[in-house]
Amino acid sequence: MDLEKWQDFAWLMVKTQIESRGVEDERVLQAMKKVPRHLFVAEEYQSLAYVDAPLPIGESQTISQPYMVALMTELLQVSPGMKILEIGTGSGYQAAVLAEIGAKVFSIERISSLAKKARNVLSKAGYEVVVVTADGREGYAQEAPYNGIIVTAAADRVEEAWRDQLSIGGRLVVPLSVDVGLQRLVVLLKKKNQWIDTWHDYCRFVPVMPGTRTEKREGADG
Ligand code: SAH
């Protein structure tokens, strides 16, 4: 695979994996043609960066399948200037897609080595995203409220912090556990006096884990 032609691969990825499955938001489609996804995967996987699958990014974590990124971004209904919180930075690719649309992105990652890598690649690719190493179950109160919150790891529950940190009219997109190893994408729209939920595709994400993990405190998982 000749990665100098990555823009052709990104275009094909959008046509054959994303538009073909019904994603229509033009902002999402254009953004995903522009973000160099191969920069967000390890070198040995670069030739696979535009295929229809998630890929390993180290630390037992994955970069999500392109279609899943597109669908979740569409469900979030992002427009330029919106303030968005992401829980689960991983590779930084989802954050890059949001930033490409023109959102102001704050992204939380619990594994410090991944946060560091994501910060580097995001700035190398020219995206201004704030990546914070923290437990995303608490959201990120410092910058709240957000116009949208996107959780890119499987959640057993919708945290109160996420609900609290969303502005009225904002959307929370989250893969919510419905069975062992299986989630369903839910959109929670915050109205003044109520929440409106809509249920979408089934999916499989790596789980939301408690706490943070830094190089000096290995084995803090579980
Ligand atoms: N959005 C990413 C993919 C996320 S994979 C991308 O585009 O590449 C899920 C990520 O969520 C993993 O990196 C995992 O470490 C992180 N994660 C899991 N639990 C978390 C928590 N409590 N707080 C913050 N990040 C968490």
Residues whose N, C-alpha, C, O or C-beta is under 5 A from the ligand:
A	BS01	SAH	Q61 T62 I63 S64 I87 G88 T89 G90 S91 G92 Y93 Q94 I108 E109 R110 I111 A134 D135 G136 R137 T152 A153 V206 P207 V208 M209 P210 G211
